[in-house]
Amino acid sequence: MKALFCFALLLLLFPFHAQGQPDQLYKLELRKEVHQMPWRDSVYRFAHFLPGKITFDNNFTPDQQVMLNYNTYFEHMYLVNKKGDTLQVKDYSLVKMVTIGEVNFINDPQHGYVEVVTRTPVALGIKHNFILLGEDMGIGKPPLLKTSTDFRGVRIDYTRVYRKGEEFYFIDINNATHKATLAVLNKLFPNYKEDIKTLVKARDLNFRRKEDLLTLLAFCNGKVASHPSDTTRLLLWKAHQPAASLWWRDSLRRFPSFMEGRITYRSQRTAASVDHLNYNLLTGEMESIGQAGDTSTLKNQQEIRSLFIDDFLYYHDAAKGYIEVLMQGPLSLGEHSRLKMINDELSAEARAGSAPTPYFVLKPGDRVYRKEVAYYLIDKDARVYPATKDVLIHSFYSQRNKIEDYLKANDVDFKNESDLRALLSFCYQLSAKK
């Protein structure tokens, strides 16, 4: 009972903590600096300095890696030099982006370093920091905030109390950061204001809570993905921008990494193992990677009949390129994906007044891409045809009446993967019953 009473008393002594798990407090003792505190390592974003790269405002990224970490107390990037000294990154006003391990930080002139959490067309960014609660007033009393000015790095004649905090931002396709507010979200997704309003109200979403912001962005980006003409689905590649600094760089190839490949040539019947492969969506060609990490386009591609990347099957058509098989059966479903540059299309739509207003401005040398997918039907002899009603009926001719009935009962879009999968599953069942 005595122990329980003491625990309850401790809870009453700290009324300024949040409900649930209390925030850890960090006290910077009077006339001392952060590096003298036992919690000095807690100011860094990562437990250790990690290999990283810095991209400058002119899109120049030095080849050499440096050991980097983000200091959330001083809100600056720090590096460890060859002598082992920890130094602040100089000329930070010229820094555009910093990559530490697999994590990107955008350096915004107004907001500072913002960590990129997601890589969707409109991404979520977080700025980690230390929040001053005030002067330490002793046991049982909350800190007293006498002034909003905090002289970081300066010794002061009283003990300061901090807690860790987060600020949230939306990052647009132009890598510009915006405070995470409803007004900004409406500006980034102007076509879905009412949908956003309904979702926020129905779920009581909080723009200061990470989970709620992720929910909002997943909803909004999902809306965009279902409308190809929406500008937030466009992929901007600025002039002279290195591929490594693109927020959408993972979209350049079909898979996140190169995987084991097996190729069957037209003159062969069995697949032969080759180097690790990946499909380049920008060029529409297959690439291999050597032991040194260098990539190259496969040779004699016109002789390739089919290939596997891990367990993913591709057929090669001389006219249509590489077709990934999505569904195998008497008549298989395949897709051909490419990143298409659409600068000319945007210009034509703008002249005609039919293009939605983008929130980025194209400059000379900038390129805009959109992922385009075309669906195909593949017969047992690996011949590739466009996914159309006529091809389907011809392939299942004996069941044409039942297929016609299905098409009348279902509004099938032959450019929609889900509709095609459902339609082919129905046809497979008919074929199995013969």
One Martini backbone bead per residue (centre of mass of N, CA, C, O) as a GRO file, in nm:
protein
  434
    1MET     BB    1   0.057   0.062  -0.020
    2LYS     BB    2   0.299   0.254  -0.001
    3ALA     BB    3   0.395   0.217  -0.294
    4LEU     BB    4   0.133   0.315  -0.428
    5PHE     BB    5   0.136   0.600  -0.307
    6CYS     BB    6   0.407   0.691  -0.430
    7PHE     BB    7   0.323   0.658  -0.728
    8ALA     BB    8   0.085   0.860  -0.718
    9LEU     BB    9   0.256   1.103  -0.635
   10LEU     BB   10   0.434   1.113  -0.889
   11LEU     BB   11   0.205   1.175  -1.089
   12LEU     BB   12   0.131   1.456  -0.954
   13LEU     BB   13   0.419   1.595  -1.004
   14PHE     BB   14   0.350   1.551  -1.343
   15PRO     BB   15   0.113   1.729  -1.516
   16PHE     BB   16   0.281   1.796  -1.800
   17HIS     BB   17   0.226   1.531  -1.903
   18ALA     BB   18   0.125   1.313  -2.106
   19GLN     BB   19  -0.073   1.086  -2.186
   20GLY     BB   20   0.052   0.804  -2.093
   21GLN     BB   21   0.343   0.810  -2.217
   22PRO     BB   22   0.585   0.991  -2.106
   23ASP     BB   23   0.788   1.235  -2.160
   24GLN     BB   24   1.106   1.287  -2.205
   25LEU     BB   25   1.341   1.459  -2.014
   26TYR     BB   26   1.574   1.742  -2.071
   27LYS     BB   27   1.850   1.859  -1.883
   28LEU     BB   28   2.010   2.178  -1.886
   29GLU     BB   29   2.241   2.281  -1.706
   30LEU     BB   30   2.378   2.522  -1.554
   31ARG     BB   31   2.649   2.631  -1.730
   32LYS     BB   32   2.595   2.424  -1.973
   33GLU     BB   33   2.644   2.181  -2.220
   34VAL     BB   34   2.543   1.924  -2.410
   35HIS     BB   35   2.822   1.759  -2.413
   36GLN     BB   36   2.792   1.734  -2.076
   37MET     BB   37   2.564   1.540  -2.107
   38PRO     BB   38   2.428   1.219  -2.075
   39TRP     BB   39   2.222   1.294  -2.339
   40ARG     BB   40   2.394   1.374  -2.599
   41ASP     BB   41   2.315   1.130  -2.802
   42SER     BB   42   1.997   1.213  -2.826
   43VAL     BB   43   2.027   1.444  -3.054
   44TYR     BB   44   2.031   1.220  -3.258
   45ARG     BB   45   1.873   1.049  -3.506
   46PHE     BB   46   2.110   0.848  -3.488
   47ALA     BB   47   2.308   0.628  -3.317
   48HIS     BB   48   2.488   0.668  -3.576
   49PHE     BB   49   2.709   0.733  -3.800
   50LEU     BB   50   2.646   0.756  -4.153
   51PRO     BB   51   2.648   0.700  -4.466
   52GLY     BB   52   2.667   0.981  -4.703
   53LYS     BB   53   2.503   1.246  -4.898
   54ILE     BB   54   2.545   1.556  -5.086
   55THR     BB   55   2.317   1.791  -5.227
   56PHE     BB   56   2.326   2.059  -5.420
   57ASP     BB   57   2.170   2.327  -5.575
   58ASN     BB   58   2.319   2.226  -5.860
   59ASN     BB   59   2.303   1.897  -5.836
   60PHE     BB   60   2.561   1.833  -5.683
   61THR     BB   61   2.728   1.507  -5.621
   62PRO     BB   62   2.952   1.374  -5.453
   63ASP     BB   63   3.099   1.064  -5.454
   64GLN     BB   64   3.176   1.083  -5.175
   65GLN     BB   65   3.147   0.962  -4.861
   66VAL     BB   66   2.996   1.046  -4.546
   67MET     BB   67   2.967   1.096  -4.205
   68LEU     BB   68   2.630   1.118  -4.081
   69ASN     BB   69   2.412   1.353  -3.892
   70TYR     BB   70   2.126   1.460  -3.706
   71ASN     BB   71   2.070   1.749  -3.511
   72THR     BB   72   1.787   1.814  -3.309
   73TYR     BB   73   1.885   2.060  -3.141
   74PHE     BB   74   2.038   2.240  -3.375
   75GLU     BB   75   1.936   2.172  -3.667
   76HIS     BB   76   2.186   2.001  -3.794
   77MET     BB   77   2.446   1.895  -3.981
   78TYR     BB   78   2.678   1.624  -3.930
   79LEU     BB   79   3.031   1.538  -3.930
   80VAL     BB   80   3.300   1.305  -3.985
   81ASN     BB   81   3.618   1.318  -4.005
   82LYS     BB   82   3.928   1.173  -4.048
   83LYS     BB   83   4.000   1.258  -3.736
   84GLY     BB   84   3.706   1.242  -3.571
   85ASP     BB   85   3.557   1.499  -3.608
   86THR     BB   86   3.282   1.703  -3.514
   87LEU     BB   87   3.092   1.869  -3.774
   88GLN     BB   88   2.949   2.118  -3.929
   89VAL     BB   89   2.781   2.181  -4.204
   90LYS     BB   90   2.865   2.379  -4.447
   91ASP     BB   91   2.687   2.570  -4.648
   92TYR     BB   92   2.370   2.501  -4.598
   93SER     BB   93   2.233   2.693  -4.815
   94LEU     BB   94   2.345   2.490  -5.058
   95VAL     BB   95   2.174   2.268  -4.955
   96LYS     BB   96   1.929   2.031  -5.073
   97MET     BB   97   2.036   1.729  -4.999
   98VAL     BB   98   2.026   1.447  -4.765
   99THR     BB   99   2.186   1.124  -4.735
  100ILE     BB  100   2.114   0.869  -4.483
  101GLY     BB  101   2.147   0.602  -4.610
  102GLU     BB  102   1.789   0.574  -4.676
  103VAL     BB  103   1.765   0.879  -4.586
  104ASN     BB  104   1.591   1.177  -4.654
  105PHE     BB  105   1.685   1.533  -4.671
  106ILE     BB  106   1.532   1.838  -4.687
  107ASN     BB  107   1.646   2.170  -4.761
  108ASP     BB  108   1.483   2.435  -4.628
  109PRO     BB  109   1.508   2.773  -4.602
  110GLN     BB  110   1.274   2.786  -4.372
  111HIS     BB  111   1.265   2.478  -4.222
  112GLY     BB  112   1.492   2.301  -4.306
  113TYR     BB  113   1.529   1.980  -4.204
  114VAL     BB  114   1.344   1.727  -4.386
  115GLU     BB  115   1.210   1.424  -4.345
  116VAL     BB  116   1.148   1.153  -4.553
  117VAL     BB  117   0.890   0.912  -4.521
  118THR     BB  118   0.768   0.925  -4.807
  119ARG     BB  119   0.716   0.833  -5.185
  120THR     BB  120   0.497   0.993  -5.277
  121PRO     BB  121   0.384   1.242  -5.458
  122VAL     BB  122   0.284   1.317  -5.169
  123ALA     BB  123   0.471   1.374  -4.894
  124LEU     BB  124   0.605   1.298  -4.580
  125GLY     BB  125   0.731   1.521  -4.328
  126ILE     BB  126   1.000   1.547  -4.074
  127LYS     BB  127   1.082   1.748  -3.787
  128HIS     BB  128   1.330   1.719  -3.565
  129ASN     BB  129   1.321   1.819  -3.210
  130PHE     BB  130   1.363   2.060  -2.950
  131ILE     BB  131   1.159   2.152  -2.672
  132LEU     BB  132   1.095   2.424  -2.482
  133LEU     BB  133   0.956   2.438  -2.149
  134GLY     BB  134   1.181   2.563  -1.950
  135GLU     BB  135   1.236   2.630  -1.629
  136ASP     BB  136   1.361   2.484  -1.360
  137MET     BB  137   1.160   2.456  -1.040
  138GLY     BB  138   1.158   2.171  -0.940
  139ILE     BB  139   1.018   1.950  -0.751
  140GLY     BB  140   0.677   1.930  -0.858
  141LYS     BB  141   0.738   2.137  -1.094
  142PRO     BB  142   0.687   2.303  -1.359
  143PRO     BB  143   0.799   2.451  -1.609
  144LEU     BB  144   0.910   2.790  -1.684
  145LEU     BB  145   0.805   3.010  -1.939
  146LYS     BB  146   0.957   3.323  -1.993
  147THR     BB  147   1.071   3.253  -2.289
  148SER     BB  148   1.098   3.186  -2.643
  149THR     BB  149   1.394   3.222  -2.613
  150ASP     BB  150   1.672   3.012  -2.736
  151PHE     BB  151   2.014   2.973  -2.650
  152ARG     BB  152   2.187   2.783  -2.839
  153GLY     BB  153   2.509   2.718  -2.708
  154VAL     BB  154   2.443   2.873  -2.438
  155ARG     BB  155   2.522   2.976  -2.133
  156ILE     BB  156   2.310   2.951  -1.841
  157ASP     BB  157   2.164   3.053  -1.511
  158TYR     BB  158   1.985   2.790  -1.589
  159THR     BB  159   1.764   2.525  -1.608
  160ARG     BB  160   1.674   2.339  -1.885
  161VAL     BB  161   1.372   2.211  -2.044
  162TYR     BB  162   1.311   1.919  -2.247
  163ARG     BB  163   1.162   1.791  -2.550
  164LYS     BB  164   1.064   1.592  -2.792
  165GLY     BB  165   0.985   1.667  -3.140
  166GLU     BB  166   0.737   1.739  -3.409
  167GLU     BB  167   0.718   1.829  -3.754
  168PHE     BB  168   0.487   1.869  -4.022
  169TYR     BB  169   0.500   1.781  -4.379
  170PHE     BB  170   0.455   1.864  -4.714
  171ILE     BB  171   0.572   1.707  -5.023
  172ASP     BB  172   0.619   1.788  -5.330
  173ILE     BB  173   0.716   1.732  -5.661
  174ASN     BB  174   0.933   1.987  -5.606
  175ASN     BB  175   1.046   1.960  -5.303
  176ALA     BB  176   0.845   2.119  -5.140
  177THR     BB  177   0.764   2.261  -4.829
  178HIS     BB  178   0.471   2.214  -4.610
  179LYS     BB  179   0.260   2.269  -4.390
  180ALA     BB  180   0.047   2.057  -4.209
  181THR     BB  181  -0.253   2.139  -4.360
  182LEU     BB  182  -0.560   2.180  -4.490
  183ALA     BB  183  -0.497   2.405  -4.692
  184VAL     BB  184  -0.260   2.260  -4.831
  185LEU     BB  185  -0.407   2.002  -4.916
  186ASN     BB  186  -0.611   2.151  -5.099
  187LYS     BB  187  -0.391   2.265  -5.290
  188LEU     BB  188  -0.269   1.982  -5.379
  189PHE     BB  189  -0.599   1.876  -5.386
  190PRO     BB  190  -0.840   2.043  -5.549
  191ASN     BB  191  -1.038   1.795  -5.646
  192TYR     BB  192  -1.071   1.688  -5.309
  193LYS     BB  193  -1.202   1.866  -5.083
  194GLU     BB  194  -1.462   1.713  -4.998
  195ASP     BB  195  -1.329   1.443  -4.933
  196ILE     BB  196  -1.143   1.551  -4.714
  197LYS     BB  197  -1.357   1.670  -4.528
  198THR     BB  198  -1.506   1.404  -4.474
  199LEU     BB  199  -1.269   1.242  -4.356
  200VAL     BB  200  -1.189   1.428  -4.122
  201LYS     BB  201  -1.469   1.417  -3.983
  202ALA     BB  202  -1.521   1.105  -3.960
  203ARG     BB  203  -1.211   1.057  -3.813
  204ASP     BB  204  -1.083   1.283  -3.657
  205LEU     BB  205  -0.838   1.430  -3.781
  206ASN     BB  206  -0.487   1.499  -3.709
  207PHE     BB  207  -0.225   1.726  -3.806
  208ARG     BB  208  -0.036   1.618  -3.539
  209ARG     BB  209  -0.062   1.319  -3.655
  210LYS     BB  210   0.096   1.079  -3.822
  211GLU     BB  211  -0.124   0.863  -3.879
  212ASP     BB  212  -0.328   1.067  -4.004
  213LEU     BB  213  -0.147   1.169  -4.236
  214LEU     BB  214  -0.112   0.896  -4.373
  215THR     BB  215  -0.410   0.856  -4.431
  216LEU     BB  216  -0.450   1.107  -4.607
  217LEU     BB  217  -0.232   1.047  -4.825
  218ALA     BB  218  -0.340   0.774  -4.913
  219PHE     BB  219  -0.608   0.887  -5.011
  220CYS     BB  220  -0.509   1.108  -5.211
  221ASN     BB  221  -0.314   0.934  -5.382
  222GLY     BB  222  -0.536   0.733  -5.463
  223LYS     BB  223  -0.704   0.931  -5.623
  224VAL     BB  224  -0.488   1.005  -5.829
  225ALA     BB  225  -0.428   0.713  -5.943
  226SER     BB  226  -0.736   0.702  -6.070
  227HIS     BB  227  -0.625   0.983  -6.223
  228PRO     BB  228  -0.410   1.037  -6.477
  229SER     BB  229  -0.455   1.365  -6.515
  230ASP     BB  230  -0.324   1.417  -6.259
  231THR     BB  231  -0.045   1.602  -6.161
  232THR     BB  232   0.048   1.419  -5.906
  233ARG     BB  233   0.139   1.177  -6.116
  234LEU     BB  234   0.369   1.328  -6.198
  235LEU     BB  235   0.716   1.311  -6.315
  236LEU     BB  236   0.985   1.502  -6.209
  237TRP     BB  237   1.279   1.604  -6.411
  238LYS     BB  238   1.528   1.788  -6.371
  239ALA     BB  239   1.768   1.964  -6.479
  240HIS     BB  240   2.061   1.798  -6.384
  241GLN     BB  241   1.935   1.573  -6.221
  242PRO     BB  242   2.002   1.325  -6.026
  243ALA     BB  243   1.869   1.017  -5.981
  244ALA     BB  244   1.931   0.989  -5.666
  245SER     BB  245   1.731   1.257  -5.600
  246LEU     BB  246   1.479   1.117  -5.659
  247TRP     BB  247   1.177   1.039  -5.518
  248TRP     BB  248   1.115   0.826  -5.780
  249ARG     BB  249   1.359   0.620  -5.828
  250ASP     BB  250   1.204   0.342  -5.777
  251SER     BB  251   1.044   0.382  -6.070
  252LEU     BB  252   1.263   0.310  -6.292
  253ARG     BB  253   1.206   0.022  -6.187
  254ARG     BB  254   1.031  -0.261  -6.121
  255PHE     BB  255   1.248  -0.324  -5.901
  256PRO     BB  256   1.436  -0.256  -5.621
  257SER     BB  257   1.601  -0.508  -5.732
  258PHE     BB  258   1.812  -0.728  -5.844
  259MET     BB  259   1.745  -1.048  -5.999
  260GLU     BB  260   1.726  -1.351  -6.082
  261GLY     BB  261   1.793  -1.493  -6.407
  262ARG     BB  262   1.598  -1.638  -6.694
  263ILE     BB  263   1.663  -1.747  -7.031
  264THR     BB  264   1.471  -1.777  -7.341
  265TYR     BB  265   1.539  -1.862  -7.649
  266ARG     BB  266   1.425  -1.928  -7.968
  267SER     BB  267   1.654  -2.170  -7.993
  268GLN     BB  268   1.521  -2.266  -7.724
  269ARG     BB  269   1.373  -2.462  -7.436
  270THR     BB  270   1.563  -2.365  -7.213
  271ALA     BB  271   1.666  -2.209  -6.937
  272ALA     BB  272   1.915  -1.960  -6.868
  273SER     BB  273   2.132  -1.851  -6.656
  274VAL     BB  274   2.189  -1.523  -6.522
  275ASP     BB  275   2.215  -1.240  -6.437
  276HIS     BB  276   2.093  -0.996  -6.281
  277LEU     BB  277   1.763  -0.848  -6.309
  278ASN     BB  278   1.588  -0.568  -6.481
  279TYR     BB  279   1.330  -0.333  -6.547
  280ASN     BB  280   1.325  -0.052  -6.760
  281LEU     BB  281   1.088   0.202  -6.773
  282LEU     BB  282   1.236   0.416  -6.952
  283THR     BB  283   1.347   0.211  -7.196
  284GLY     BB  284   1.223  -0.094  -7.214
  285GLU     BB  285   1.462  -0.263  -7.083
  286MET     BB  286   1.692  -0.499  -7.011
  287GLU     BB  287   1.891  -0.553  -6.715
  288SER     BB  288   2.218  -0.593  -6.592
  289ILE     BB  289   2.438  -0.700  -6.317
  290GLY     BB  290   2.739  -0.680  -6.192
  291GLN     BB  291   2.976  -0.727  -5.950
  292ALA     BB  292   3.049  -0.405  -5.964
  293GLY     BB  293   2.748  -0.262  -6.029
  294ASP     BB  294   2.714  -0.265  -6.329
  295THR     BB  295   2.508  -0.166  -6.595
  296SER     BB  296   2.329  -0.348  -6.864
  297THR     BB  297   2.217  -0.427  -7.164
  298LEU     BB  298   2.082  -0.663  -7.324
  299LYS     BB  299   2.166  -0.884  -7.558
  300ASN     BB  300   1.984  -0.997  -7.810
  301GLN     BB  301   1.667  -0.934  -7.762
  302GLN     BB  302   1.533  -1.048  -8.029
  303GLU     BB  303   1.597  -1.361  -7.920
  304ILE     BB  304   1.388  -1.338  -7.703
  305ARG     BB  305   1.113  -1.507  -7.558
  306SER     BB  306   1.186  -1.545  -7.244
  307LEU     BB  307   1.163  -1.452  -6.884
  308PHE     BB  308   1.306  -1.445  -6.556
  309ILE     BB  309   1.235  -1.265  -6.247
  310ASP     BB  310   1.254  -1.487  -6.063
  311ASP     BB  311   0.893  -1.536  -6.069
  312PHE     BB  312   0.882  -1.341  -6.317
  313LEU     BB  313   0.713  -1.327  -6.621
  314TYR     BB  314   0.842  -1.278  -6.960
  315TYR     BB  315   0.760  -1.152  -7.271
  316HIS     BB  316   0.888  -1.115  -7.609
  317ASP     BB  317   0.808  -0.851  -7.830
  318ALA     BB  318   0.910  -0.696  -8.109
  319ALA     BB  319   0.689  -0.454  -8.088
  320LYS     BB  320   0.607  -0.434  -7.759
  321GLY     BB  321   0.800  -0.598  -7.587
  322TYR     BB  322   0.772  -0.632  -7.250
  323ILE     BB  323   0.566  -0.888  -7.095
  324GLU     BB  324   0.395  -0.915  -6.809
  325VAL     BB  325   0.276  -1.175  -6.621
  326LEU     BB  326  -0.029  -1.188  -6.425
  327MET     BB  327  -0.190  -1.434  -6.580
  328GLN     BB  328  -0.240  -1.784  -6.601
  329GLY     BB  329  -0.358  -1.958  -6.904
  330PRO     BB  330  -0.512  -2.015  -7.192
  331LEU     BB  331  -0.530  -1.695  -7.139
  332SER     BB  332  -0.316  -1.451  -7.084
  333LEU     BB  333  -0.208  -1.188  -6.868
  334GLY     BB  334  -0.069  -0.868  -6.965
  335GLU     BB  335   0.196  -0.614  -6.927
  336HIS     BB  336   0.296  -0.279  -7.032
  337SER     BB  337   0.557  -0.074  -6.904
  338ARG     BB  338   0.598   0.293  -6.892
  339LEU     BB  339   0.790   0.587  -6.914
  340LYS     BB  340   0.641   0.882  -7.026
  341MET     BB  341   0.700   1.156  -7.206
  342ILE     BB  342   0.474   1.469  -7.169
  343ASN     BB  343   0.540   1.760  -7.260
  344ASP     BB  344   0.370   1.790  -7.522
  345GLU     BB  345   0.095   1.728  -7.395
  346LEU     BB  346   0.088   1.961  -7.192
  347SER     BB  347   0.113   2.187  -7.399
  348ALA     BB  348  -0.143   2.119  -7.560
  349GLU     BB  349  -0.343   2.136  -7.320
  350ALA     BB  350  -0.278   2.427  -7.242
  351ARG     BB  351  -0.366   2.553  -7.516
  352ALA     BB  352  -0.665   2.420  -7.484
  353GLY     BB  353  -0.752   2.428  -7.166
  354SER     BB  354  -0.743   2.102  -7.040
  355ALA     BB  355  -0.540   2.147  -6.818
  356PRO     BB  356  -0.435   2.113  -6.521
  357THR     BB  357  -0.302   2.290  -6.266
  358PRO     BB  358   0.007   2.300  -6.176
  359TYR     BB  359   0.254   2.315  -5.890
  360PHE     BB  360   0.457   2.337  -6.135
  361VAL     BB  361   0.741   2.466  -6.319
  362LEU     BB  362   0.870   2.460  -6.625
  363LYS     BB  363   1.195   2.417  -6.740
  364PRO     BB  364   1.459   2.405  -6.912
  365GLY     BB  365   1.507   2.045  -6.931
  366ASP     BB  366   1.258   1.946  -6.826
  367ARG     BB  367   1.089   1.641  -6.718
  368VAL     BB  368   0.784   1.455  -6.788
  369TYR     BB  369   0.624   1.176  -6.634
  370ARG     BB  370   0.428   0.873  -6.714
  371LYS     BB  371   0.269   0.598  -6.626
  372GLU     BB  372   0.218   0.330  -6.861
  373VAL     BB  373  -0.051   0.093  -6.932
  374ALA     BB  374  -0.072  -0.218  -7.111
  375TYR     BB  375  -0.292  -0.469  -7.223
  376TYR     BB  376  -0.264  -0.832  -7.264
  377LEU     BB  377  -0.298  -1.124  -7.470
  378ILE     BB  378  -0.186  -1.471  -7.427
  379ASP     BB  379  -0.108  -1.740  -7.585
  380LYS     BB  380   0.024  -2.067  -7.603
  381ASP     BB  381   0.240  -1.932  -7.831
  382ALA     BB  382   0.317  -1.633  -7.734
  383ARG     BB  383   0.101  -1.451  -7.842
  384VAL     BB  384   0.033  -1.100  -7.883
  385TYR     BB  385  -0.257  -0.913  -7.765
  386PRO     BB  386  -0.485  -0.705  -7.734
  387ALA     BB  387  -0.720  -0.612  -7.491
  388THR     BB  388  -1.011  -0.755  -7.623
  389LYS     BB  389  -1.309  -0.878  -7.712
  390ASP     BB  390  -1.233  -1.023  -7.975
  391VAL     BB  391  -1.000  -1.193  -7.864
  392LEU     BB  392  -1.162  -1.339  -7.648
  393ILE     BB  393  -1.380  -1.471  -7.825
  394HIS     BB  394  -1.184  -1.625  -8.011
  395SER     BB  395  -1.053  -1.800  -7.776
  396PHE     BB  396  -1.379  -1.858  -7.666
  397TYR     BB  397  -1.595  -1.945  -7.887
  398SER     BB  398  -1.778  -2.171  -7.751
  399GLN     BB  399  -1.841  -1.930  -7.510
  400ARG     BB  400  -1.963  -1.660  -7.625
  401ASN     BB  401  -2.246  -1.631  -7.494
  402LYS     BB  402  -2.154  -1.620  -7.194
  403ILE     BB  403  -1.965  -1.381  -7.232
  404GLU     BB  404  -2.178  -1.182  -7.326
  405ASP     BB  405  -2.343  -1.195  -7.067
  406TYR     BB  406  -2.121  -1.092  -6.881
  407LEU     BB  407  -2.076  -0.815  -7.026
  408LYS     BB  408  -2.370  -0.715  -6.972
  409ALA     BB  409  -2.355  -0.749  -6.647
  410ASN     BB  410  -2.064  -0.616  -6.687
  411ASP     BB  411  -1.854  -0.334  -6.651
  412VAL     BB  412  -1.602  -0.368  -6.867
  413ASP     BB  413  -1.260  -0.274  -6.845
  414PHE     BB  414  -0.987  -0.316  -7.074
  415LYS     BB  415  -0.800  -0.105  -6.873
  416ASN     BB  416  -0.855  -0.304  -6.624
  417GLU     BB  417  -0.721  -0.534  -6.423
  418SER     BB  418  -0.956  -0.636  -6.246
  419ASP     BB  419  -1.154  -0.689  -6.478
  420LEU     BB  420  -0.972  -0.892  -6.633
  421ARG     BB  421  -0.942  -1.101  -6.413
  422ALA     BB  422  -1.241  -1.168  -6.380
  423LEU     BB  423  -1.294  -1.249  -6.675
  424LEU     BB  424  -1.081  -1.479  -6.696
  425SER     BB  425  -1.187  -1.652  -6.465
  426PHE     BB  426  -1.452  -1.712  -6.607
  427CYS     BB  427  -1.326  -1.846  -6.861
  428TYR     BB  428  -1.177  -2.074  -6.716
  429GLN     BB  429  -1.433  -2.211  -6.606
  430LEU     BB  430  -1.555  -2.274  -6.879
  431SER     BB  431  -1.316  -2.444  -6.987
  432ALA     BB  432  -1.327  -2.665  -6.752
  433LYS     BB  433  -1.636  -2.767  -6.828
  434LYS     BB  434  -1.594  -2.910  -7.119
   0.00000   0.00000   0.00000
